[in-house]
Each structure stands twice: as structure tokens, then as C-alpha cells.
Amino acid sequence: MTALDPDDLSGDERTAVEHLLYRLADDELVLAERYTEWQVTAPTLESDLALANIAQDELGHARLWYDLLQDLGYSESELIYERDPGEFRHATLAEVPFEEGDWADAVVRGYLYDVAENCRLEALENSAHPRIANRVSKVRGEEEYHREHARNWLERLAGDEDGRRRLQTALDRLFPHALTLFEPTDETVEDDIVGMGIRRRGLDDLREEWLATVEPFLESVGLRLPMDPDDPADRLPDAVGRDRSHTDDWFDLHDEMTHTYRELGRTETTRIMDKPTDE
């Protein structure tokens, strides 16, 4: 299979592929939008440039996944600018606003997300759909830099008592939203995603792998996870994103994100570069 051709997919398979791609693309798009809020306000010029580059990477990754949805007949406008905000499937970790001026929030959020991203990309490397699997290596290569950036800043901020306090406050606030990364869009569809080999591992397994990575590292810098170790899902927020339940902050962000498109009265997007290939 050289493309995600709808004629090659059964109805259930198409639904499973779409749910998976929306998870991937929406996370990357919305988190990138949040990251851009740090432009010229990060604590150093180096960190400002680094986060701007990370945001650009995430937007590029979002495009890789949205392009596969376009193979299934959707336009870019339908996928992003004209799509109802209540239809997005991103985890709420991507949408909740930063605590104003708190760099610790950006650092903790980036670390929690990037480790989770690595776990799910590993599970997609042998996807039954080559067009999905072929894009994983490009994304993983860039995500390695993102994780290293977050780890370095965590260690740096945790070097004094005030920094650890701010990191812990951010972790306490963001951890429940990070758990939403591992929530299903739909239980039946999630079973199909794994059963059809579209993703080789289930969400519970990915969450356990994520916890096994983040918990010891955070403890090593003096932080603790705010959870029941026997039931981490007990800390889920009211809105989880995956099931299309969102915080009010998302609707405000979506309005900002699509403002120019609507203000100019556009009905389609303008491309300034060719569609990426898998070569």
C-alpha cells in the first residue's frame, strides 16, 4: 500500500486510521500554538529560539499527519480552519494555557509530552500502514532534541529550592492533563487500532512505559508525581480532549488560531511549499 487510499480500507479500518491520525495531528498542532506564546518572552535568547524551533517542528509533524488525512479525502481547511473546535481530538495537556510568565510550566509540559510522544512513536514504527510507519523516523529524530531540551531545563531549574517549588507546582497542575494523552477517543475504535496493527501497543501499556520513564527522572531532580501509584487514571481532569470534551481555554485558543483565516474571508489554505513525501 503506497497511500492511505480510502478504496483500500474497510469502514472500520478507515475509522480506526482516522482516529489515530487525529490524535497525532491535533496534539502537535495545538501544542505548537501554545508554544508560540513564549516568543520573545522566554527567560533567555537561547531558550526563546529553542522553543520557537520546537514549535516549528511540532507544526511540521502535525502537517505530516494531516497530509495522510488528506489522502482520505479531506482538505486542509476542513481539517483545521473550518473544523468545529468541538471536533478536535487533542489531549488537554496541549490546550490548557501556561501560567503567565512561569517558564517551569513550559519545561514540565514539554517533558511530559515529549516522553509520551516517544512512546507512541515507537509503537507506530511497525504500523500495518506503511505511510504511517514511514513518517515515524523523521518525527522521532526531531523529538529527541525536544526531550533533551526539556530534561536539561528541568535539571537546571531543580538546582535550587525556589526552582524545585515552581516545577512541583507546574507538575501538580499539569500531570492530570498529561494522563489524557493515554485516553481513548472511543473504546471500540481503540481496540480496532491495536487489533488491526495500526498501532502495535495499547494505551494502558504506553502509559505504563511513560510512567516508568518520567517518574524516576523527576524523582532524581527532587520532584514527585501527584498520583495514586495503583491507579494513575484517578487524577484525570473533567475534560480529557480525546473524547472531544475540552476546556473553555481551547475555544479561545481556536478562535485566535483561525482568526486571520476568517478575517480574510478565505475558503482554502495557501501552500508555500510542496507536500512532503515519504522518500
Rosetta silent file (secondary structure, phi, psi, omega in degrees, C-alpha in Angstrom):
SEQUENCE: MTALDPDDLSGDERTAVEHLLYRLADDELVLAERYTEWQVTAPTLESDLALANIAQDELGHARLWYDLLQDLGYSESELIYERDPGEFRHATLAEVPFEEGDWADAVVRGYLYDVAENCRLEALENSAHPRIANRVSKVRGEEEYHREHARNWLERLAGDEDGRRRLQTALDRLFPHALTLFEPTDETVEDDIVGMGIRRRGLDDLREEWLATVEPFLESVGLRLPMDPDDPADRLPDAVGRDRSHTDDWFDLHDEMTHTYRELGRTETTRIMDKPTDE
SCORE:     score description
SCORE:     0.000 S_00000001
   1 L     0.000  120.781 -177.664    0.000    0.000    0.000 S_00000001
   2 L   -99.624   -8.347  178.838    1.616    3.271   -1.099 S_00000001
   3 L  -153.533  160.916  174.906   -1.063    5.632    0.172 S_00000001
   4 L   -83.565   73.110 -178.434   -3.932    5.726    2.579 S_00000001
   5 L   -80.173  124.151 -179.941   -6.407    5.228   -0.225 S_00000001
   6 H   -58.252  -25.249  178.953   -9.984    5.020    1.084 S_00000001
   7 H   -70.722  -17.758 -179.524  -10.677    2.335   -1.510 S_00000001
   8 H   -90.784   -6.649 -172.617   -8.104    0.110    0.231 S_00000001
   9 L  -112.109  138.747  169.761   -9.706    0.411    3.676 S_00000001
  10 L   -71.426  169.071 -179.928  -12.758   -1.254    5.169 S_00000001
  11 H   -59.691  -46.516  179.931  -15.178    1.003    7.006 S_00000001
  12 H   -66.254  -37.161 -179.384  -13.876    0.023   10.445 S_00000001
  13 H   -67.927  -41.273  177.987  -10.265    0.305    9.311 S_00000001
  14 H   -61.541  -44.382  179.243  -10.794    3.775    7.914 S_00000001
  15 H   -59.327  -44.020 -179.385  -12.425    4.887   11.163 S_00000001
  16 H   -64.449  -43.525  178.866   -9.508    3.499   13.193 S_00000001
  17 H   -62.079  -44.387 -178.677   -6.902    5.157   10.957 S_00000001
  18 H   -62.980  -44.919  179.653   -8.698    8.490   11.127 S_00000001
  19 H   -60.070  -42.946  179.143   -8.979    8.420   14.919 S_00000001
  20 H   -62.831  -46.761 -177.348   -5.271    7.630   15.229 S_00000001
  21 H   -66.296  -37.196  176.943   -4.224   10.388   12.828 S_00000001
  22 H   -64.226  -39.523  176.855   -6.432   12.975   14.505 S_00000001
  23 H   -56.443  -50.472 -176.455   -4.837   12.108   17.853 S_00000001
  24 H   -65.659  -51.818 -173.585   -1.370   12.641   16.435 S_00000001
  25 H   -68.731  -43.656 -177.104   -2.018   15.710   14.317 S_00000001
  26 H   -65.803  -40.625  176.146   -4.240   17.613   16.735 S_00000001
  27 H   -54.930  -51.063 -174.520   -1.795   17.163   19.634 S_00000001
  28 H   -65.648  -43.128 -179.336    1.080   18.555   17.601 S_00000001
  29 H   -62.171  -50.180 -172.881   -0.875   21.468   16.130 S_00000001
  30 H   -71.311  -39.402  177.537   -2.381   22.688   19.374 S_00000001
  31 H   -63.545  -39.821  177.380    0.794   22.298   21.432 S_00000001
  32 H   -60.882  -41.091  177.753    2.709   24.263   18.789 S_00000001
  33 H   -60.307  -41.291  177.603    0.124   27.035   19.019 S_00000001
  34 H   -65.131  -42.873 -178.327    0.647   27.187   22.769 S_00000001
  35 H   -59.989  -33.543 -177.584    4.437   27.207   22.422 S_00000001
  36 H   -64.184  -16.372  178.469    4.318   30.268   20.178 S_00000001
  37 H   -67.831  -14.577 -179.621    3.054   32.263   23.166 S_00000001
  38 H   -90.843   -0.172 -179.752    6.621   32.156   24.530 S_00000001
  39 L   -59.753  128.790 -179.174    8.131   34.032   21.593 S_00000001
  40 L    62.325   10.455  177.782   10.337   36.873   22.908 S_00000001
  41 L  -122.397   -2.067  176.738    9.209   36.120   26.494 S_00000001
  42 L   -66.248  161.213 -171.408   11.331   33.052   27.342 S_00000001
  43 L   -67.146  -24.315  178.015   13.975   33.606   30.040 S_00000001
  44 L  -138.324  160.466  176.788   16.956   33.694   27.647 S_00000001
  45 H   -60.677  -40.010  179.236   17.513   34.322   23.952 S_00000001
  46 H   -60.374  -45.878 -179.037   18.742   30.746   23.621 S_00000001
  47 H   -69.806  -32.150  176.161   15.582   29.306   25.204 S_00000001
  48 H   -61.657  -49.108 -179.859   13.411   31.625   23.128 S_00000001
  49 H   -65.887  -38.909 -179.697   14.976   30.363   19.911 S_00000001
  50 H   -62.349  -45.855 -178.026   14.893   26.752   21.090 S_00000001
  51 H   -70.528  -32.853  175.123   11.179   26.813   21.867 S_00000001
  52 H   -62.878  -40.762  177.826   10.434   28.606   18.605 S_00000001
  53 H   -66.597  -38.750  178.153   12.260   25.811   16.775 S_00000001
  54 H   -64.157  -42.862  177.647   10.361   23.179   18.753 S_00000001
  55 H   -60.068  -41.756  178.629    7.057   24.853   17.875 S_00000001
  56 H   -63.178  -41.718  176.729    8.068   24.838   14.212 S_00000001
  57 H   -59.369  -45.910 -176.952    8.938   21.145   14.442 S_00000001
  58 H   -63.623  -38.659  176.645    5.581   20.334   16.016 S_00000001
  59 H   -64.124  -38.787  176.593    3.742   22.205   13.272 S_00000001
  60 H   -64.335  -39.336  177.786    5.709   20.237   10.702 S_00000001
  61 H   -65.586  -41.941  177.649    4.801   16.979   12.423 S_00000001
  62 H   -56.905  -42.291 -178.667    1.143   17.994   12.503 S_00000001
  63 H   -64.337  -38.683  177.774    1.291   18.577    8.779 S_00000001
  64 H   -56.572  -43.686 -177.976    2.767   15.113    8.172 S_00000001
  65 H   -77.274  -39.515  177.160   -0.227   13.510    9.884 S_00000001
  66 H   -63.489  -33.436  178.257   -2.840   15.878    8.436 S_00000001
  67 H   -61.468  -34.501  177.162   -1.485   15.111    4.959 S_00000001
  68 H   -69.528  -32.840  173.956   -2.363   11.462    5.486 S_00000001
  69 H   -68.323  -31.441  176.385   -5.897   12.515    6.391 S_00000001
  70 H   -66.508  -30.388  174.169   -5.969   14.469    3.149 S_00000001
  71 H   -58.082  -26.969 -178.172   -5.258   11.176    1.370 S_00000001
  72 L   -89.657    6.736  171.201   -8.638   10.100    2.728 S_00000001
  73 L   109.460    2.078  179.893  -10.394   12.985    1.019 S_00000001
  74 L   -91.304  150.987  173.433  -10.244   15.870    3.484 S_00000001
  75 L   -95.450  161.026  178.570   -8.928   19.320    2.648 S_00000001
  76 H   -60.299  -38.737  178.699   -6.551   21.271    4.892 S_00000001
  77 H   -62.029  -43.160  179.766   -9.279   23.839    5.515 S_00000001
  78 H   -65.111  -34.501 -176.334  -11.696   21.131    6.619 S_00000001
  79 H   -76.463  -28.872 -173.243   -9.105   19.589    8.914 S_00000001
  80 H  -124.499  -67.750 -165.389   -8.061   22.782   10.673 S_00000001
  81 H   -78.124  -28.355 -179.066   -9.614   26.148    9.882 S_00000001
  82 L  -108.766    6.294  178.559  -13.210   25.183    9.156 S_00000001
  83 L   -82.888  135.580  179.240  -13.438   22.293   11.586 S_00000001
  84 L   -61.455  132.781 -178.265  -15.609   22.877   14.615 S_00000001
  85 H   -58.079  -26.605  178.568  -13.368   23.280   17.695 S_00000001
  86 H   -73.153   -4.710  179.887  -15.523   20.726   19.497 S_00000001
  87 H   -97.943   -5.990 -177.865  -14.418   18.077   16.987 S_00000001
  88 L   -72.451  151.261 -172.358  -10.690   18.209   17.788 S_00000001
  89 L  -115.104   12.792 -178.398   -9.130   15.147   19.444 S_00000001
  90 L   -69.931  154.617  174.298   -6.021   16.549   21.156 S_00000001
  91 L   -70.629  151.533 -176.976   -5.253   15.838   24.802 S_00000001
  92 H   -68.711  -15.773  174.809   -5.995   18.696   27.168 S_00000001
  93 H   -56.602  -33.069 -178.089   -2.281   18.922   28.058 S_00000001
  94 H   -76.352  -27.557 -170.473   -1.853   20.709   24.732 S_00000001
  95 H   -97.532  -28.004 -175.304   -4.656   23.209   25.194 S_00000001
  96 L   -63.640  140.437 -176.582   -4.527   24.441   28.786 S_00000001
  97 L   -70.299  158.549  173.473   -2.837   27.857   28.972 S_00000001
  98 L   -71.762  148.051  167.686    0.527   28.461   30.530 S_00000001
  99 L   -67.180  125.156 -169.830    0.695   30.006   33.945 S_00000001
 100 L   -53.792  123.807  175.341    1.624   33.554   32.976 S_00000001
 101 L    73.733    7.854 -175.709    5.358   34.111   32.984 S_00000001
 102 L  -101.337   98.727 -179.705    6.142   30.702   34.510 S_00000001
 103 H   -63.341  -28.000  178.636    8.886   29.035   32.495 S_00000001
 104 H   -59.432  -34.466  178.306    8.626   25.979   34.747 S_00000001
 105 H   -61.172  -47.085 -179.339    5.197   25.321   33.201 S_00000001
 106 H   -64.113  -38.321 -178.234    6.663   25.198   29.682 S_00000001
 107 H   -68.377  -48.207 -179.531    9.513   22.941   30.805 S_00000001
 108 H   -64.628  -44.413  179.933    7.335   20.431   32.668 S_00000001
 109 H   -59.823  -46.164 -179.688    4.729   20.369   29.915 S_00000001
 110 H   -61.439  -42.087 -179.129    7.359   19.777   27.256 S_00000001
 111 H   -65.272  -49.383 -178.558    8.980   16.950   29.194 S_00000001
 112 H   -59.806  -41.877 -178.822    5.724   15.114   29.957 S_00000001
 113 H   -70.192  -45.892 -172.619    4.553   15.438   26.362 S_00000001
 114 H   -68.212  -34.027  174.814    7.810   14.576   24.642 S_00000001
 115 H   -66.768  -42.567  177.562    8.365   11.361   26.607 S_00000001
 116 H   -62.355  -39.316  179.459    4.801   10.296   25.791 S_00000001
 117 H   -61.864  -41.132  178.848    5.388   11.190   22.156 S_00000001
 118 H   -63.625  -40.382  179.460    8.440    8.944   22.025 S_00000001
 119 H   -61.727  -46.120 -175.747    6.471    6.029   23.497 S_00000001
 120 H   -74.543  -30.962  176.911    3.677    6.260   20.958 S_00000001
 121 H   -67.281  -38.076  175.543    6.015    6.770   18.011 S_00000001
 122 H   -58.848  -37.621 -178.667    7.894    3.590   18.947 S_00000001
 123 L   -74.533   -9.711  179.464    4.559    1.781   18.864 S_00000001
 124 L  -102.965   -5.796 -175.302    3.938    3.084   15.329 S_00000001
 125 L   -60.123  -32.014  179.846    7.273    2.059   13.818 S_00000001
 126 L  -113.431   34.911  178.497    5.813   -1.241   12.603 S_00000001
 127 L   -56.884  146.484  177.615    2.341    0.010   11.823 S_00000001
 128 L   -64.916  -12.367 -179.840    0.348   -2.099    9.377 S_00000001
 129 L  -109.107  106.172 -175.449    0.074    1.057    7.257 S_00000001
 130 H   -54.374  -35.681 -178.314    3.434    1.902    5.634 S_00000001
 131 H   -64.579  -28.523  174.135    2.514    5.551    5.097 S_00000001
 132 H   -76.534  -51.300 -177.413    2.189    5.911    8.868 S_00000001
 133 H   -59.778  -37.509 -175.372    5.296    3.885    9.704 S_00000001
 134 H   -66.231  -21.070 -177.220    7.424    5.685    7.110 S_00000001
 135 H   -93.263   -8.679 -175.029    6.918    9.053    8.796 S_00000001
 136 H   -67.096  -42.172 -174.825    7.865    7.950   12.278 S_00000001
 137 H   -62.603  -38.645  177.966   11.643    8.120   11.868 S_00000001
 138 H   -63.098  -45.573 -178.125   11.584   11.774   10.779 S_00000001
 139 H   -66.411  -44.126 -177.319    9.404   12.765   13.715 S_00000001
 140 H   -62.984  -36.639  179.695   11.405   10.743   16.271 S_00000001
 141 H   -60.852  -39.542  179.535   14.681   12.305   15.175 S_00000001
 142 H   -78.759  -32.995 -179.734   13.411   15.782   15.956 S_00000001
 143 H   -67.376  -26.487  177.816   11.603   14.736   19.123 S_00000001
 144 H   -60.431  -39.953  176.540   14.884   13.505   20.618 S_00000001
 145 H   -65.294  -39.157  179.690   16.100   17.110   20.670 S_00000001
 146 H   -60.859  -45.193 -179.708   12.843   18.227   22.294 S_00000001
 147 H   -63.744  -41.227 -179.376   13.253   15.720   25.137 S_00000001
 148 H   -65.037  -39.649  177.305   16.853   16.711   25.714 S_00000001
 149 H   -60.308  -45.823 -179.220   15.895   20.387   25.850 S_00000001
 150 H   -66.425  -43.932  179.491   13.224   19.682   28.465 S_00000001
 151 H   -60.707  -43.904 -179.182   15.463   17.412   30.550 S_00000001
 152 H   -61.970  -41.744 -179.942   18.257   19.985   30.602 S_00000001
 153 H   -71.287  -35.469  175.990   15.929   22.737   31.770 S_00000001
 154 H   -60.461  -46.498  179.535   14.367   20.504   34.423 S_00000001
 155 H   -64.322  -37.816 -179.144   17.781   19.775   35.868 S_00000001
 156 H   -67.579  -47.603 -178.359   18.732   23.439   35.682 S_00000001
 157 H   -69.370  -31.196 -178.687   15.584   24.738   37.384 S_00000001
 158 L   -76.914    2.385 -177.218   15.666   21.991   40.024 S_00000001
 159 L   -74.376   -9.821  175.879   19.091   23.177   41.138 S_00000001
 160 L  -140.379  166.413 -173.214   17.665   25.410   43.866 S_00000001
 161 H   -62.860  -41.934 -179.588   14.725   25.325   46.248 S_00000001
 162 H   -64.394  -40.870  178.913   12.678   28.017   44.507 S_00000001
 163 H   -63.992  -43.133  177.453   13.079   26.308   41.153 S_00000001
 164 H   -62.822  -38.011  178.825   12.005   22.937   42.535 S_00000001
 165 H   -62.575  -44.973 -179.700    8.987   24.563   44.139 S_00000001
 166 H   -67.129  -38.423  176.774    7.898   26.110   40.850 S_00000001
 167 H   -63.867  -42.388 -179.292    8.484   22.856   38.985 S_00000001
 168 H   -65.355  -39.757  177.292    6.436   20.914   41.530 S_00000001
 169 H   -61.284  -42.945  178.251    3.590   23.415   41.286 S_00000001
 170 H   -65.594  -41.336  179.774    3.604   23.055   37.500 S_00000001
 171 H   -63.869  -42.510  178.873    3.764   19.256   37.741 S_00000001
 172 H   -60.365  -38.153 -178.144    0.827   19.152   40.161 S_00000001
 173 H   -76.443  -38.932 -170.733   -1.258   21.246   37.763 S_00000001
 174 H   -91.448  -23.434 -174.994   -0.256   19.554   34.510 S_00000001
 175 H   -56.055  -45.979  177.615    0.006   15.895   35.474 S_00000001
 176 H   -57.826  -36.930  179.009   -3.756   15.176   35.264 S_00000001
 177 H   -71.597  -32.031  176.516   -3.789   16.717   31.786 S_00000001
 178 H   -64.130  -34.277  178.502   -0.758   14.649   30.775 S_00000001
 179 H   -61.641  -25.848 -179.143   -2.735   11.499   31.627 S_00000001
 180 H   -68.286  -16.439  175.592   -5.252   12.449   28.931 S_00000001
 181 H   -59.011  -24.775 -174.423   -2.573   11.658   26.340 S_00000001
 182 H  -108.209   16.246  176.198   -3.360    7.996   27.020 S_00000001
 183 L   -88.997  145.742  179.304   -7.151    8.204   26.911 S_00000001
 184 L   -76.718  152.271  169.963   -9.030    6.579   24.001 S_00000001
 185 L   -74.531  -31.185  179.445  -11.045    8.564   21.514 S_00000001
 186 L  -164.167  131.067 -174.454  -13.510    5.685   21.611 S_00000001
 187 H   -59.580  -44.922 -178.290  -13.067    2.325   23.381 S_00000001
 188 H   -66.085  -42.936  179.613  -14.224    0.231   20.422 S_00000001
 189 H   -65.496  -38.573  177.901  -12.139    2.185   17.932 S_00000001
 190 H   -61.170  -41.542  176.442   -9.102    1.910   20.218 S_00000001
 191 H   -58.788  -39.186  179.733   -9.497   -1.880   20.230 S_00000001
 192 H   -69.320  -38.780  179.957   -9.504   -1.771   16.425 S_00000001
 193 H   -56.290  -43.279 -179.792   -6.416    0.462   16.268 S_00000001
 194 H   -79.937  -45.068 -176.985   -4.433   -2.186   18.147 S_00000001
 195 H   -62.321  -32.619  179.208   -6.219   -5.238   16.773 S_00000001
 196 L   -87.637   -0.576  178.037   -5.646   -4.160   13.170 S_00000001
 197 L    76.855   14.436  178.898   -1.976   -3.426   13.840 S_00000001
 198 L   -68.529  -41.162  165.580   -2.301    0.282   13.098 S_00000001
 199 L  -125.488  136.072 -168.608   -0.560    0.876   16.428 S_00000001
 200 L   -83.792   -7.999 -178.196    1.179   -2.159   17.900 S_00000001
 201 L  -136.286  152.802 -179.121    0.533   -1.438   21.590 S_00000001
 202 L   -82.239  165.990 -176.221   -2.425   -0.366   23.678 S_00000001
 203 H   -66.567  -36.457  178.477   -2.790    2.904   25.553 S_00000001
 204 H   -62.465  -41.613  177.833   -2.508    1.318   29.005 S_00000001
 205 H   -63.604  -41.563  179.760    0.850   -0.197   28.040 S_00000001
 206 H   -65.130  -39.095  178.602    2.054    3.129   26.680 S_00000001
 207 H   -64.764  -40.813  179.035    1.020    4.928   29.852 S_00000001
 208 H   -64.993  -39.862  177.289    2.900    2.410   31.991 S_00000001
 209 H   -63.930  -42.275  178.536    6.019    2.809   29.852 S_00000001
 210 H   -60.807  -47.496  179.188    5.708    6.589   30.122 S_00000001
 211 H   -61.747  -37.772 -179.248    5.363    6.448   33.899 S_00000001
 212 H   -67.160  -19.256  177.418    8.356    4.123   34.144 S_00000001
 213 H   -93.267  -49.464 -172.246   10.416    6.794   32.388 S_00000001
 214 H   -74.299  -36.108 -174.481    9.133   10.057   33.857 S_00000001
 215 H   -62.781  -51.890 -179.229    8.746    9.012   37.499 S_00000001
 216 H   -64.830  -34.889  179.333   12.373    8.030   38.239 S_00000001
 217 H   -67.098  -45.695 -179.820   13.765   11.015   36.331 S_00000001
 218 H   -63.629  -38.272  176.888   11.510   13.506   38.100 S_00000001
 219 H   -64.027  -33.130 -178.872   12.346   11.922   41.444 S_00000001
 220 H   -67.002  -21.643  177.492   16.044   12.273   40.618 S_00000001
 221 L  -106.306   14.668  172.849   15.634   16.055   40.460 S_00000001
 222 L    89.966   19.820 -179.032   13.571   16.226   43.635 S_00000001
 223 L  -112.452  158.734  179.537   10.020   16.103   42.223 S_00000001
 224 L  -131.098  143.097  177.221    7.143   13.728   42.944 S_00000001
 225 L   -77.371  131.893  179.768    4.223   12.638   40.793 S_00000001
 226 L   -85.582   76.381 -174.966    0.846   13.678   42.254 S_00000001
 227 L  -152.720  162.783  168.605   -0.940   10.363   41.787 S_00000001
 228 L   -82.576  115.093 -176.116   -2.144    7.155   43.341 S_00000001
 229 L   -60.879  -20.675  179.244    0.535    4.684   42.179 S_00000001
 230 L   -86.978  -14.920 -177.298   -2.085    1.938   41.974 S_00000001
 231 L  -154.765   75.033 -177.781   -4.455    3.974   39.814 S_00000001
 232 H   -60.776  -26.995 -178.246   -2.880    6.917   37.973 S_00000001
 233 H   -69.406   -8.118  179.897   -6.058    7.441   35.943 S_00000001
 234 H   -69.779  -10.686 -179.346   -7.856    8.580   39.100 S_00000001
 235 H   -97.028   10.033 -178.755   -6.345   12.018   38.518 S_00000001
 236 L   -59.915  140.154  175.422   -7.967   12.606   35.125 S_00000001
 237 L   -74.395  171.440 -178.987   -9.495   16.080   34.682 S_00000001
 238 L   -63.231  -40.886  177.522  -13.162   16.570   33.837 S_00000001
 239 L  -103.598  131.560 -177.160  -12.348   17.300   30.183 S_00000001
 240 L  -114.603   -9.498  175.430   -9.909   14.910   28.500 S_00000001
 241 L    83.883  -51.707 -175.696   -9.893   16.152   24.903 S_00000001
 242 L   -57.677  -37.659 -178.755   -9.691   12.751   23.230 S_00000001
 243 L   -90.190   13.801  178.750  -13.459   12.269   23.510 S_00000001
 244 L    75.405   16.090  169.797  -13.982   15.844   22.233 S_00000001
 245 L   -93.178  128.666 -172.895  -14.612   17.254   25.708 S_00000001
 246 L  -134.357  162.551  173.972  -12.495   20.387   26.104 S_00000001
 247 L   -80.061  161.224  176.996  -11.775   23.240   28.465 S_00000001
 248 H   -61.458  -27.499 -178.872  -13.064   26.726   27.709 S_00000001
 249 H   -62.076  -32.128  179.486   -9.452   27.744   27.081 S_00000001
 250 H   -64.200  -41.425 -177.328   -9.368   25.630   23.933 S_00000001
 251 H   -66.553  -33.936  174.781  -12.233   27.515   22.316 S_00000001
 252 H   -66.663  -44.121 -179.988  -10.440   30.811   22.972 S_00000001
 253 H   -64.617  -42.194  179.090   -7.211   29.432   21.502 S_00000001
 254 H   -61.171  -40.197  178.731   -9.019   28.053   18.453 S_00000001
 255 H   -61.521  -41.460  177.457  -10.610   31.449   17.856 S_00000001
 256 H   -66.706  -41.512 -176.061   -7.163   33.077   17.895 S_00000001
 257 H   -64.051  -34.219 -175.563   -5.687   30.345   15.705 S_00000001
 258 L  -104.238    4.712 -173.442   -8.306   30.746   12.974 S_00000001
 259 H   -59.532  -50.217 -176.340   -8.848   34.498   13.268 S_00000001
 260 H   -63.408  -41.487  178.383   -6.755   35.549   10.271 S_00000001
 261 H   -57.337  -45.899 -178.967   -8.254   32.853    8.045 S_00000001
 262 H   -72.372  -39.278 -178.127  -11.755   34.057    8.908 S_00000001
 263 H   -62.653  -35.028 -179.821  -10.857   37.758    8.824 S_00000001
 264 L   -85.243   -2.375  178.354   -9.551   37.433    5.267 S_00000001
 265 L    66.330   33.169 -177.369  -12.667   35.535    4.207 S_00000001
 266 L   -77.656  153.670  174.927  -10.698   32.558    2.959 S_00000001
 267 L  -121.960   -4.104  175.889  -12.242   29.293    1.860 S_00000001
 268 L  -153.420  160.648 -178.896   -8.995   27.398    1.302 S_00000001
 269 L   -89.876  160.932  178.593   -5.429   27.494    2.532 S_00000001
 270 L  -110.421  125.321  179.217   -2.396   28.670    0.571 S_00000001
 271 L   -93.155  138.411  177.104    0.635   26.385    0.339 S_00000001
 272 L  -111.932    2.867  177.401    4.123   27.872    0.141 S_00000001
 273 L  -152.593  161.179 -177.610    5.941   24.542   -0.222 S_00000001
 274 L   -67.670  154.924  174.220    5.335   21.134   -1.742 S_00000001
 275 L   -64.033  135.492 -178.080    3.530   18.399    0.139 S_00000001
 276 L   -65.726  153.122  176.212    6.072   16.194    1.967 S_00000001
 277 L  -114.114  174.724 -179.853    6.859   12.744    0.655 S_00000001
 278 L   -97.649    9.633 -177.705    7.939    9.569    2.418 S_00000001
 279 L   -77.185    0.000    0.000   11.190    9.266    0.480 S_00000001
